[in-house]
């Protein structure tokens, strides 16, 4: 996936979108108010992901969890307090990573351009830069999102798909955000990187092994994961082929029945989704094009613009 052709495709896509806009969101939004904004975020992200590739996967997931709950408004970044249990303490968000990268970027941006760049935009830029660092392809990201004024622990479970979801549940959750069944398959490709705790796929191992799991793969998972993960909850790579490269190997894993989650395996349970899985498994370039499209589309979900919300001084707290 990391090759000059894909980088060139990403470059052309980025160049074609300069100056374009999507509603109140705009490519090059900070060109006058903070010209170095995206460069600052990229520098911070590249340094962090170089030291720990898992942070790249974490930042992409952070973007997804932000946009699916109250829209792309940085609400996932708010630290929880006794008086305001935030999204961060929802069970589905307890394993989120990358907050310190966002905070570091925000600190540098406040020094360069005080009160200008929103935390919501930083999350979107950081996800894109993680894709570039781990996948080798680039795309343009609109700016102009404002930071939200609400973060509730009750919201994530009502809005985010869970690893145990079947295809029908995934379709319903994505449809509520204006995304289609093909988008489900496309975004699932982010499981090409990162790690997962045994607790997120234990339902496929105990009390009986899911028959759709490759037997050798299932045996390796059984040797790793205890049937009670309360006090011992090991992790494993989501993609066993190229765990630190964002590529199309995940789709090959699906066809080999070597994926962790019910939500992954269920992508083979309809003719429509299986066709897309087969396409992406053999055509990495097409997956890159589609992943770019859906990441840009997702980045517009429920975005606050204009005078809505605020520009936080610190990403983890309301002003």
Phi and psi restraints in degrees (value plus and minus 20) as a CYANA .aco file:
   2 UNK   PHI    -102.9   -62.9
   2 UNK   PSI      74.4   114.4
   3 UNK   PHI    -168.2  -128.2
   3 UNK   PSI     146.3   186.3
   4 UNK   PHI     -86.2   -46.2
   4 UNK   PSI     -52.0   -12.0
   5 UNK   PHI     -82.3   -42.3
   5 UNK   PSI     -64.3   -24.3
   6 UNK   PHI     -87.6   -47.6
   6 UNK   PSI     -60.3   -20.3
   7 UNK   PHI     -80.7   -40.7
   7 UNK   PSI     -58.8   -18.8
   8 UNK   PHI     -86.9   -46.9
   8 UNK   PSI     -61.7   -21.7
   9 UNK   PHI     -79.1   -39.1
   9 UNK   PSI     -65.6   -25.6
  10 UNK   PHI     -81.8   -41.8
  10 UNK   PSI     -58.2   -18.2
  11 UNK   PHI     -84.2   -44.2
  11 UNK   PSI     -65.6   -25.6
  12 UNK   PHI     -82.4   -42.4
  12 UNK   PSI     -61.2   -21.2
  13 UNK   PHI     -81.2   -41.2
  13 UNK   PSI     -64.1   -24.1
  14 UNK   PHI     -82.7   -42.7
  14 UNK   PSI     -64.5   -24.5
  15 UNK   PHI     -85.2   -45.2
  15 UNK   PSI     -55.8   -15.8
  16 UNK   PHI     -88.5   -48.5
  16 UNK   PSI     -38.6     1.4
  17 UNK   PHI    -123.8   -83.8
  17 UNK   PSI     -25.1    14.9
  18 UNK   PHI     -80.8   -40.8
  18 UNK   PSI     108.6   148.6
  19 UNK   PHI      68.7   108.7
  19 UNK   PSI     -30.8     9.2
  20 UNK   PHI     -99.7   -59.7
  20 UNK   PSI     147.8   187.8
  21 UNK   PHI    -163.5  -123.5
  21 UNK   PSI     140.6   180.6
  22 UNK   PHI    -150.1  -110.1
  22 UNK   PSI      74.1   114.1
  23 UNK   PHI      46.0    86.0
  23 UNK   PSI    -149.5  -109.5
  24 UNK   PHI    -106.8   -66.8
  24 UNK   PSI     -23.2    16.8
  25 UNK   PHI    -111.3   -71.3
  25 UNK   PSI     129.2   169.2
  26 UNK   PHI    -165.5  -125.5
  26 UNK   PSI     118.0   158.0
  27 UNK   PHI     -89.6   -49.6
  27 UNK   PSI     115.8   155.8
  28 UNK   PHI      53.6    93.6
  28 UNK   PSI       8.3    48.3
  29 UNK   PHI     -77.1   -37.1
  29 UNK   PSI     -53.8   -13.8
  30 UNK   PHI    -119.8   -79.8
  30 UNK   PSI      -3.3    36.7
  31 UNK   PHI     -78.8   -38.8
  31 UNK   PSI     -50.3   -10.3
  32 UNK   PHI    -123.9   -83.9
  32 UNK   PSI     -56.3   -16.3
  33 UNK   PHI    -104.9   -64.9
  33 UNK   PSI     -46.8    -6.8
  34 UNK   PHI    -180.4  -140.4
  34 UNK   PSI      55.0    95.0
  35 UNK   PHI     -77.9   -37.9
  35 UNK   PSI     -46.7    -6.7
  36 UNK   PHI    -112.3   -72.3
  36 UNK   PSI     -12.7    27.3
  37 UNK   PHI     -75.3   -35.3
  37 UNK   PSI     -74.8   -34.8
  38 UNK   PHI     -89.2   -49.2
  38 UNK   PSI     -53.0   -13.0
  39 UNK   PHI     -85.5   -45.5
  39 UNK   PSI     -58.5   -18.5
  40 UNK   PHI     -84.1   -44.1
  40 UNK   PSI     -67.5   -27.5
  41 UNK   PHI     -81.6   -41.6
  41 UNK   PSI     -63.8   -23.8
  42 UNK   PHI     -82.4   -42.4
  42 UNK   PSI     -61.1   -21.1
  43 UNK   PHI     -81.3   -41.3
  43 UNK   PSI     -64.8   -24.8
  44 UNK   PHI     -84.5   -44.5
  44 UNK   PSI     -64.5   -24.5
  45 UNK   PHI     -85.0   -45.0
  45 UNK   PSI     -66.4   -26.4
  46 UNK   PHI     -80.8   -40.8
  46 UNK   PSI     -61.4   -21.4
  47 UNK   PHI     -84.3   -44.3
  47 UNK   PSI     -63.6   -23.6
  48 UNK   PHI     -87.2   -47.2
  48 UNK   PSI     -65.0   -25.0
  49 UNK   PHI     -92.2   -52.2
  49 UNK   PSI     -49.1    -9.1
  50 UNK   PHI     -82.6   -42.6
  50 UNK   PSI     -57.3   -17.3
  51 UNK   PHI     -98.8   -58.8
  51 UNK   PSI     -53.4   -13.4
  52 UNK   PHI    -167.0  -127.0
  52 UNK   PSI      74.8   114.8
  53 UNK   PHI     -76.5   -36.5
  53 UNK   PSI     -46.0    -6.0
  54 UNK   PHI     -81.9   -41.9
  54 UNK   PSI     -44.9    -4.9
  55 UNK   PHI     -87.6   -47.6
  55 UNK   PSI     -49.8    -9.8
  56 UNK   PHI     -83.9   -43.9
  56 UNK   PSI     -65.6   -25.6
  57 UNK   PHI     -81.4   -41.4
  57 UNK   PSI     -59.7   -19.7
  58 UNK   PHI     -83.0   -43.0
  58 UNK   PSI     -59.3   -19.3
  59 UNK   PHI     -91.0   -51.0
  59 UNK   PSI     -55.1   -15.1
  60 UNK   PHI     -86.5   -46.5
  60 UNK   PSI     -63.6   -23.6
  61 UNK   PHI     -85.1   -45.1
  61 UNK   PSI     -56.8   -16.8
  62 UNK   PHI     -80.4   -40.4
  62 UNK   PSI     -61.9   -21.9
  63 UNK   PHI     -81.9   -41.9
  63 UNK   PSI     -65.6   -25.6
  64 UNK   PHI     -80.6   -40.6
  64 UNK   PSI     -66.8   -26.8
  65 UNK   PHI     -88.9   -48.9
  65 UNK   PSI     -48.8    -8.8
  66 UNK   PHI     -90.4   -50.4
  66 UNK   PSI     -69.4   -29.4
  67 UNK   PHI     -90.4   -50.4
  67 UNK   PSI     -49.8    -9.8
  68 UNK   PHI     -99.7   -59.7
  68 UNK   PSI     -31.2     8.8
  69 UNK   PHI    -139.8   -99.8
  69 UNK   PSI      89.1   129.1
  70 UNK   PHI      44.6    84.6
  70 UNK   PSI      -5.8    34.2
  71 UNK   PHI      62.2   102.2
  71 UNK   PSI     156.5   196.5
  72 UNK   PHI     -98.2   -58.2
  72 UNK   PSI      60.7   100.7
  73 UNK   PHI    -148.9  -108.9
  73 UNK   PSI      -8.5    31.5
  74 UNK   PHI      51.0    91.0
  74 UNK   PSI      -6.9    33.1
  75 UNK   PHI     -87.0   -47.0
  75 UNK   PSI     -45.2    -5.2
  76 UNK   PHI     -88.9   -48.9
  76 UNK   PSI     -35.8     4.2
  77 UNK   PHI    -104.8   -64.8
  77 UNK   PSI     -35.1     4.9
  78 UNK   PHI     -88.9   -48.9
  78 UNK   PSI     105.0   145.0
  79 UNK   PHI     -90.0   -50.0
  79 UNK   PSI     122.5   162.5
  80 UNK   PHI     -97.2   -57.2
  80 UNK   PSI     124.3   164.3
  81 UNK   PHI    -151.5  -111.5
  81 UNK   PSI     149.1   189.1
  82 UNK   PHI     -81.2   -41.2
  82 UNK   PSI     -56.7   -16.7
  83 UNK   PHI    -105.6   -65.6
  83 UNK   PSI     -37.3     2.7
  84 UNK   PHI    -162.1  -122.1
  84 UNK   PSI      63.6   103.6
  85 UNK   PHI     -83.1   -43.1
  85 UNK   PSI      96.4   136.4
  86 UNK   PHI    -113.7   -73.7
  86 UNK   PSI     159.2   199.2
  87 UNK   PHI     -76.3   -36.3
  87 UNK   PSI     -48.2    -8.2
  88 UNK   PHI     -82.9   -42.9
  88 UNK   PSI     -46.1    -6.1
  89 UNK   PHI    -115.8   -75.8
  89 UNK   PSI     -16.1    23.9
  90 UNK   PHI     -84.9   -44.9
  90 UNK   PSI     120.8   160.8
  91 UNK   PHI     -72.7   -32.7
  91 UNK   PSI     -55.1   -15.1
  92 UNK   PHI     -94.9   -54.9
  92 UNK   PSI     -33.5     6.5
  93 UNK   PHI    -127.1   -87.1
  93 UNK   PSI     -20.6    19.4
  94 UNK   PHI     -84.7   -44.7
  94 UNK   PSI     -43.5    -3.5
  95 UNK   PHI    -119.1   -79.1
  95 UNK   PSI     -10.5    29.5
  96 UNK   PHI     -82.8   -42.8
  96 UNK   PSI     125.3   165.3
  97 UNK   PHI    -150.7  -110.7
  97 UNK   PSI     143.8   183.8
  98 UNK   PHI      84.2   124.2
  98 UNK   PSI     -20.2    19.8
  99 UNK   PHI     -78.8   -38.8
  99 UNK   PSI     -58.4   -18.4
 100 UNK   PHI     -87.4   -47.4
 100 UNK   PSI     -48.7    -8.7
 101 UNK   PHI     -89.2   -49.2
 101 UNK   PSI     -63.7   -23.7
 102 UNK   PHI     -82.1   -42.1
 102 UNK   PSI     -63.3   -23.3
 103 UNK   PHI     -83.2   -43.2
 103 UNK   PSI     -60.8   -20.8
 104 UNK   PHI     -85.2   -45.2
 104 UNK   PSI     -62.6   -22.6
 105 UNK   PHI     -83.0   -43.0
 105 UNK   PSI     -61.7   -21.7
 106 UNK   PHI     -83.0   -43.0
 106 UNK   PSI     -60.8   -20.8
 107 UNK   PHI     -79.4   -39.4
 107 UNK   PSI     -64.9   -24.9
 108 UNK   PHI     -88.7   -48.7
 108 UNK   PSI     -56.3   -16.3
 109 UNK   PHI     -89.4   -49.4
 109 UNK   PSI     -56.8   -16.8
 110 UNK   PHI     -86.7   -46.7
 110 UNK   PSI     -51.8   -11.8
 111 UNK   PHI     -90.8   -50.8
 111 UNK   PSI     -55.3   -15.3
 112 UNK   PHI    -106.0   -66.0
 112 UNK   PSI     -59.7   -19.7
 113 UNK   PHI    -164.4  -124.4
 113 UNK   PSI      58.6    98.6
 114 UNK   PHI     -77.9   -37.9
 114 UNK   PSI     111.5   151.5
 115 UNK   PHI      48.6    88.6
 115 UNK   PSI       3.1    43.1
 116 UNK   PHI    -130.5   -90.5
 116 UNK   PSI     -70.2   -30.2
 117 UNK   PHI    -113.9   -73.9
 117 UNK   PSI     105.6   145.6
 118 UNK   PHI     -96.3   -56.3
 118 UNK   PSI     135.4   175.4
 119 UNK   PHI     -87.8   -47.8
 119 UNK   PSI     -54.1   -14.1
 120 UNK   PHI     -81.0   -41.0
 120 UNK   PSI     -60.8   -20.8
 121 UNK   PHI     -88.5   -48.5
 121 UNK   PSI     -56.9   -16.9
 122 UNK   PHI     -79.8   -39.8
 122 UNK   PSI     -62.3   -22.3
 123 UNK   PHI     -81.0   -41.0
 123 UNK   PSI     -63.4   -23.4
 124 UNK   PHI     -85.9   -45.9
 124 UNK   PSI     -63.5   -23.5
 125 UNK   PHI     -85.1   -45.1
 125 UNK   PSI     -61.0   -21.0
 126 UNK   PHI     -85.7   -45.7
 126 UNK   PSI     -57.0   -17.0
 127 UNK   PHI     -83.7   -43.7
 127 UNK   PSI     -65.9   -25.9
 128 UNK   PHI     -80.1   -40.1
 128 UNK   PSI     -63.0   -23.0
 129 UNK   PHI     -88.8   -48.8
 129 UNK   PSI     -49.8    -9.8
 130 UNK   PHI     -87.9   -47.9
 130 UNK   PSI     -60.0   -20.0
 131 UNK   PHI     -79.9   -39.9
 131 UNK   PSI     -65.5   -25.5
 132 UNK   PHI     -82.9   -42.9
 132 UNK   PSI     -63.7   -23.7
 133 UNK   PHI     -87.8   -47.8
 133 UNK   PSI     -60.8   -20.8
 134 UNK   PHI    -117.2   -77.2
 134 UNK   PSI     -39.9     0.1
 135 UNK   PHI    -133.5   -93.5
 135 UNK   PSI     -40.0     0.0
 136 UNK   PHI      61.0   101.0
 136 UNK   PSI      -8.1    31.9
 137 UNK   PHI    -148.2  -108.2
 137 UNK   PSI     132.1   172.1
 138 UNK   PHI    -142.1  -102.1
 138 UNK   PSI     139.6   179.6
 139 UNK   PHI    -177.0  -137.0
 139 UNK   PSI     138.6   178.6
 140 UNK   PHI    -102.7   -62.7
 140 UNK   PSI     130.2   170.2
 141 UNK   PHI    -147.7  -107.7
 141 UNK   PSI     110.4   150.4
 142 UNK   PHI     -91.0   -51.0
 142 UNK   PSI     134.0   174.0
 143 UNK   PHI    -141.7  -101.7
 143 UNK   PSI     154.7   194.7
 144 UNK   PHI      92.7   132.7
 144 UNK   PSI     -18.5    21.5
 145 UNK   PHI     -87.7   -47.7
 145 UNK   PSI     125.7   165.7
 146 UNK   PHI    -127.9   -87.9
 146 UNK   PSI     139.3   179.3
 147 UNK   PHI    -105.5   -65.5
 147 UNK   PSI     116.5   156.5
 148 UNK   PHI     -94.3   -54.3
 148 UNK   PSI     145.3   185.3
 149 UNK   PHI    -131.7   -91.7
 149 UNK   PSI     -12.3    27.7
 150 UNK   PHI    -156.2  -116.2
 150 UNK   PSI     117.9   157.9
 151 UNK   PHI    -167.4  -127.4
 151 UNK   PSI      92.5   132.5
 152 UNK   PHI    -143.4  -103.4
 152 UNK   PSI     116.2   156.2
 153 UNK   PHI     -84.5   -44.5
 153 UNK   PSI     -37.5     2.5
 154 UNK   PHI     -99.4   -59.4
 154 UNK   PSI     -37.3     2.7
 155 UNK   PHI     -98.9   -58.9
 155 UNK   PSI     -61.7   -21.7
 156 UNK   PHI     -77.3   -37.3
 156 UNK   PSI     -66.9   -26.9
 157 UNK   PHI     -83.8   -43.8
 157 UNK   PSI     -43.2    -3.2
 158 UNK   PHI    -106.4   -66.4
 158 UNK   PSI     -27.1    12.9
 159 UNK   PHI    -147.7  -107.7
 159 UNK   PSI     -44.6    -4.6
 160 UNK   PHI    -117.2   -77.2
 160 UNK   PSI     123.1   163.1
 161 UNK   PHI     -90.4   -50.4
 161 UNK   PSI     130.9   170.9
 162 UNK   PHI    -131.6   -91.6
 162 UNK   PSI     136.8   176.8
 163 UNK   PHI     -81.8   -41.8
 163 UNK   PSI     -44.6    -4.6
 164 UNK   PHI    -106.7   -66.7
 164 UNK   PSI     -21.2    18.8
 165 UNK   PHI     -86.4   -46.4
 165 UNK   PSI     122.2   162.2
 166 UNK   PHI    -107.1   -67.1
 166 UNK   PSI     158.8   198.8
 167 UNK   PHI     -82.2   -42.2
 167 UNK   PSI     -60.8   -20.8
 168 UNK   PHI     -81.6   -41.6
 168 UNK   PSI     -60.7   -20.7
 169 UNK   PHI     -87.8   -47.8
 169 UNK   PSI     -58.7   -18.7
 170 UNK   PHI     -82.2   -42.2
 170 UNK   PSI     -66.9   -26.9
 171 UNK   PHI     -78.1   -38.1
 171 UNK   PSI     -63.2   -23.2
 172 UNK   PHI     -84.5   -44.5
 172 UNK   PSI     -63.6   -23.6
 173 UNK   PHI     -85.0   -45.0
 173 UNK   PSI     -62.3   -22.3
 174 UNK   PHI     -90.5   -50.5
 174 UNK   PSI     -58.8   -18.8
 175 UNK   PHI     -80.1   -40.1
 175 UNK   PSI     -54.8   -14.8
 176 UNK   PHI     -84.1   -44.1
 176 UNK   PSI     -38.9     1.1
 177 UNK   PHI    -125.8   -85.8
 177 UNK   PSI      -9.4    30.6
 178 UNK   PHI      60.9   100.9
 178 UNK   PSI      -0.5    39.5
 179 UNK   PHI    -132.4   -92.4
 179 UNK   PSI     126.8   166.8
 180 UNK   PHI    -118.7   -78.7
 180 UNK   PSI    -198.7  -158.7
 181 UNK   PHI     -86.4   -46.4
 181 UNK   PSI     -54.9   -14.9
 182 UNK   PHI     -83.3   -43.3
 182 UNK   PSI     -57.0   -17.0
 183 UNK   PHI     -83.1   -43.1
 183 UNK   PSI     -53.0   -13.0
 184 UNK   PHI     -78.7   -38.7
 184 UNK   PSI     -68.8   -28.8
 185 UNK   PHI     -85.5   -45.5
 185 UNK   PSI     -61.9   -21.9
 186 UNK   PHI     -81.3   -41.3
 186 UNK   PSI     -72.7   -32.7
 187 UNK   PHI     -89.8   -49.8
 187 UNK   PSI     -45.6    -5.6
 188 UNK   PHI     -82.1   -42.1
 188 UNK   PSI     -41.0    -1.0
 189 UNK   PHI     -81.4   -41.4
 189 UNK   PSI     -36.8     3.2
 190 UNK   PHI     -85.5   -45.5
 190 UNK   PSI     -34.4     5.6
 191 UNK   PHI     -92.6   -52.6
 191 UNK   PSI     -16.0    24.0
 192 UNK   PHI     -89.5   -49.5
 192 UNK   PSI     -37.6     2.4
 193 UNK   PHI    -150.2  -110.2
 193 UNK   PSI     145.4   185.4
 194 UNK   PHI      72.5   112.5
 194 UNK   PSI     156.2   196.2
 195 UNK   PHI    -141.1  -101.1
 195 UNK   PSI     145.2   185.2
 196 UNK   PHI    -157.2  -117.2
 196 UNK   PSI     122.6   162.6
 197 UNK   PHI     -98.5   -58.5
 197 UNK   PSI     127.8   167.8
 198 UNK   PHI     -73.6   -33.6
 198 UNK   PSI     -54.8   -14.8
 199 UNK   PHI     -80.7   -40.7
 199 UNK   PSI     -42.6    -2.6
 200 UNK   PHI    -102.1   -62.1
 200 UNK   PSI     -31.7     8.3
 201 UNK   PHI    -156.0  -116.0
 201 UNK   PSI      -5.2    34.8
 202 UNK   PHI     -81.2   -41.2
 202 UNK   PSI     -46.4    -6.4
 203 UNK   PHI     -82.4   -42.4
 203 UNK   PSI     -39.2     0.8
 204 UNK   PHI    -112.3   -72.3
 204 UNK   PSI     -22.2    17.8
 205 UNK   PHI    -134.1   -94.1
 205 UNK   PSI     -57.0   -17.0
 206 UNK   PHI    -149.9  -109.9
 206 UNK   PSI     125.4   165.4
 207 UNK   PHI     -97.3   -57.3
 207 UNK   PSI     -38.0     2.0
 208 UNK   PHI    -150.3  -110.3
 208 UNK   PSI     131.7   171.7
 209 UNK   PHI     -93.8   -53.8
 209 UNK   PSI     113.3   153.3
 210 UNK   PHI     -77.8   -37.8
 210 UNK   PSI     101.3   141.3
 211 UNK   PHI     -85.5   -45.5
 211 UNK   PSI     -33.6     6.4
 212 UNK   PHI    -102.5   -62.5
 212 UNK   PSI     -25.9    14.1
 213 UNK   PHI    -100.0   -60.0
 213 UNK   PSI     116.5   156.5
 214 UNK   PHI     -76.5   -36.5
 214 UNK   PSI     110.0   150.0
 215 UNK   PHI     -77.3   -37.3
 215 UNK   PSI     -61.0   -21.0
 216 UNK   PHI     -87.0   -47.0
 216 UNK   PSI     -61.1   -21.1
 217 UNK   PHI     -84.3   -44.3
 217 UNK   PSI     -63.8   -23.8
 218 UNK   PHI     -81.1   -41.1
 218 UNK   PSI     -60.2   -20.2
 219 UNK   PHI     -81.9   -41.9
 219 UNK   PSI     -60.8   -20.8
 220 UNK   PHI     -86.1   -46.1
 220 UNK   PSI     -55.6   -15.6
 221 UNK   PHI     -91.0   -51.0
 221 UNK   PSI     -58.3   -18.3
 222 UNK   PHI     -83.7   -43.7
 222 UNK   PSI     -54.2   -14.2
 223 UNK   PHI     -93.3   -53.3
 223 UNK   PSI     -40.1    -0.1
 224 UNK   PHI    -111.5   -71.5
 224 UNK   PSI     -63.2   -23.2
 225 UNK   PHI    -122.6   -82.6
 225 UNK   PSI     103.9   143.9
 226 UNK   PHI     -94.2   -54.2
 226 UNK   PSI     141.1   181.1
 227 UNK   PHI     -96.6   -56.6
 227 UNK   PSI     -30.0    10.0
 228 UNK   PHI    -144.7  -104.7
 228 UNK   PSI      90.5   130.5
 229 UNK   PHI    -118.0   -78.0
 229 UNK   PSI      -5.1    34.9
 230 UNK   PHI     -81.0   -41.0
 230 UNK   PSI     -65.7   -25.7
 231 UNK   PHI    -130.5   -90.5
 231 UNK   PSI     -32.9     7.1
 232 UNK   PHI    -158.4  -118.4
 232 UNK   PSI      85.4   125.4
 233 UNK   PHI    -148.2  -108.2
 233 UNK   PSI      56.5    96.5
 234 UNK   PHI     -82.9   -42.9
 234 UNK   PSI     148.4   188.4
 235 UNK   PHI    -141.5  -101.5
 235 UNK   PSI     139.6   179.6
 236 UNK   PHI    -166.9  -126.9
 236 UNK   PSI     139.1   179.1
 237 UNK   PHI     -86.3   -46.3
 237 UNK   PSI     123.0   163.0
 238 UNK   PHI     -94.6   -54.6
 238 UNK   PSI     -51.4   -11.4
 239 UNK   PHI    -140.2  -100.2
 239 UNK   PSI      98.9   138.9
 240 UNK   PHI    -100.7   -60.7
 240 UNK   PSI     -33.6     6.4
 241 UNK   PHI    -104.8   -64.8
 241 UNK   PSI     -78.2   -38.2
 242 UNK   PHI    -153.1  -113.1
 242 UNK   PSI      54.1    94.1
 243 UNK   PHI     -85.1   -45.1
 243 UNK   PSI     -39.7     0.3
 244 UNK   PHI    -132.9   -92.9
 244 UNK   PSI      -3.4    36.6
 245 UNK   PHI    -144.0  -104.0
 245 UNK   PSI     106.1   146.1
 246 UNK   PHI    -100.7   -60.7
 246 UNK   PSI      83.1   123.1
 247 UNK   PHI    -168.9  -128.9
 247 UNK   PSI    -189.5  -149.5
 248 UNK   PHI    -110.7   -70.7
 248 UNK   PSI     -11.4    28.6
 249 UNK   PHI     -82.8   -42.8
 249 UNK   PSI     -47.5    -7.5
 250 UNK   PHI     -74.7   -34.7
 250 UNK   PSI     -60.0   -20.0
 251 UNK   PHI     -90.5   -50.5
 251 UNK   PSI     -51.9   -11.9
 252 UNK   PHI     -86.7   -46.7
 252 UNK   PSI     -59.0   -19.0
 253 UNK   PHI     -78.1   -38.1
 253 UNK   PSI     -62.3   -22.3
 254 UNK   PHI     -78.6   -38.6
 254 UNK   PSI     -67.6   -27.6
 255 UNK   PHI     -87.5   -47.5
 255 UNK   PSI     -44.6    -4.6
 256 UNK   PHI    -110.1   -70.1
 256 UNK   PSI     -17.0    23.0
 257 UNK   PHI      39.1    79.1
 257 UNK   PSI      20.7    60.7
 258 UNK   PHI    -142.8  -102.8
 258 UNK   PSI      29.5    69.5
 259 UNK   PHI    -139.9   -99.9
 259 UNK   PSI     137.0   177.0
 260 UNK   PHI    -105.0   -65.0
 260 UNK   PSI     -62.0   -22.0
 261 UNK   PHI    -118.7   -78.7
 261 UNK   PSI     131.7   171.7
 262 UNK   PHI     -76.1   -36.1
 262 UNK   PSI     -60.4   -20.4
 263 UNK   PHI     -83.8   -43.8
 263 UNK   PSI     -47.2    -7.2
 264 UNK   PHI     -95.4   -55.4
 264 UNK   PSI     -73.4   -33.4
 265 UNK   PHI     -80.8   -40.8
 265 UNK   PSI     -54.2   -14.2
 266 UNK   PHI     -89.8   -49.8
 266 UNK   PSI     -30.9     9.1
 267 UNK   PHI     -87.2   -47.2
 267 UNK   PSI     -32.8     7.2
 268 UNK   PHI    -112.8   -72.8
 268 UNK   PSI     -19.9    20.1
 269 UNK   PHI    -112.4   -72.4
 269 UNK   PSI      -9.8    30.2
 270 UNK   PHI    -160.7  -120.7
 270 UNK   PSI     130.8   170.8
 271 UNK   PHI     -80.7   -40.7
 271 UNK   PSI     -60.0   -20.0
 272 UNK   PHI     -84.6   -44.6
 272 UNK   PSI     -70.0   -30.0
 273 UNK   PHI     -92.4   -52.4
 273 UNK   PSI     -55.4   -15.4
 274 UNK   PHI     -83.6   -43.6
 274 UNK   PSI     -56.8   -16.8
 275 UNK   PHI     -81.7   -41.7
 275 UNK   PSI     -60.3   -20.3
 276 UNK   PHI     -89.3   -49.3
 276 UNK   PSI     -60.9   -20.9
 277 UNK   PHI     -78.7   -38.7
 277 UNK   PSI     -66.2   -26.2
 278 UNK   PHI     -81.2   -41.2
 278 UNK   PSI     -61.1   -21.1
 279 UNK   PHI     -81.5   -41.5
 279 UNK   PSI     -69.9   -29.9
 280 UNK   PHI     -88.4   -48.4
 280 UNK   PSI     -51.1   -11.1
 281 UNK   PHI     -84.2   -44.2
 281 UNK   PSI     -48.2    -8.2
 282 UNK   PHI    -129.0   -89.0
 282 UNK   PSI     -31.0     9.0
 283 UNK   PHI    -153.8  -113.8
 283 UNK   PSI      65.0   105.0
 284 UNK   PHI     -83.7   -43.7
 284 UNK   PSI     -52.8   -12.8
 285 UNK   PHI     -83.7   -43.7
 285 UNK   PSI     -57.7   -17.7
 286 UNK   PHI     -87.7   -47.7
 286 UNK   PSI     -58.7   -18.7
 287 UNK   PHI     -83.0   -43.0
 287 UNK   PSI     -61.2   -21.2
 288 UNK   PHI     -77.6   -37.6
 288 UNK   PSI     -67.0   -27.0
 289 UNK   PHI     -79.8   -39.8
 289 UNK   PSI     -63.3   -23.3
 290 UNK   PHI     -92.3   -52.3
 290 UNK   PSI     -58.2   -18.2
 291 UNK   PHI     -83.8   -43.8
 291 UNK   PSI     -61.9   -21.9
 292 UNK   PHI     -78.5   -38.5
 292 UNK   PSI     -66.9   -26.9
 293 UNK   PHI     -79.6   -39.6
 293 UNK   PSI     -66.8   -26.8
 294 UNK   PHI     -93.5   -53.5
 294 UNK   PSI     -54.9   -14.9
 295 UNK   PHI     -82.6   -42.6
 295 UNK   PSI     -60.2   -20.2
 296 UNK   PHI     -86.9   -46.9
 296 UNK   PSI     -60.6   -20.6
 297 UNK   PHI     -85.5   -45.5
 297 UNK   PSI     -64.8   -24.8
 298 UNK   PHI     -82.5   -42.5
 298 UNK   PSI     -53.4   -13.4
 299 UNK   PHI     -86.9   -46.9
 299 UNK   PSI     -26.4    13.6
 300 UNK   PHI    -122.6   -82.6
 300 UNK   PSI     -26.5    13.5
 301 UNK   PHI     -80.6   -40.6
 301 UNK   PSI     100.6   140.6
 302 UNK   PHI      36.2    76.2
 302 UNK   PSI       4.6    44.6
 303 UNK   PHI     -86.3   -46.3
 303 UNK   PSI     116.9   156.9
 304 UNK   PHI    -106.4   -66.4
 304 UNK   PSI     117.3   157.3
 305 UNK   PHI    -158.9  -118.9
 305 UNK   PSI     156.6   196.6
 306 UNK   PHI      43.8    83.8
 306 UNK   PSI    -137.8   -97.8
 307 UNK   PHI    -122.4   -82.4
 307 UNK   PSI     -14.3    25.7
 308 UNK   PHI     -90.3   -50.3
 308 UNK   PSI     130.8   170.8
 309 UNK   PHI      40.6    80.6
 309 UNK   PSI    -163.2  -123.2
 310 UNK   PHI    -175.3  -135.3
 310 UNK   PSI     154.1   194.1
 311 UNK   PHI    -129.6   -89.6
 311 UNK   PSI      86.1   126.1
 312 UNK   PHI     -86.1   -46.1
 312 UNK   PSI     126.5   166.5
 313 UNK   PHI    -100.6   -60.6
 313 UNK   PSI     -54.6   -14.6
 314 UNK   PHI    -149.7  -109.7
 314 UNK   PSI     111.7   151.7
 315 UNK   PHI     -88.2   -48.2
 315 UNK   PSI     -44.3    -4.3
 316 UNK   PHI    -108.7   -68.7
 316 UNK   PSI     -18.1    21.9
 317 UNK   PHI    -167.3  -127.3
 317 UNK   PSI     126.6   166.6
 318 UNK   PHI     -88.2   -48.2
 318 UNK   PSI     135.3   175.3
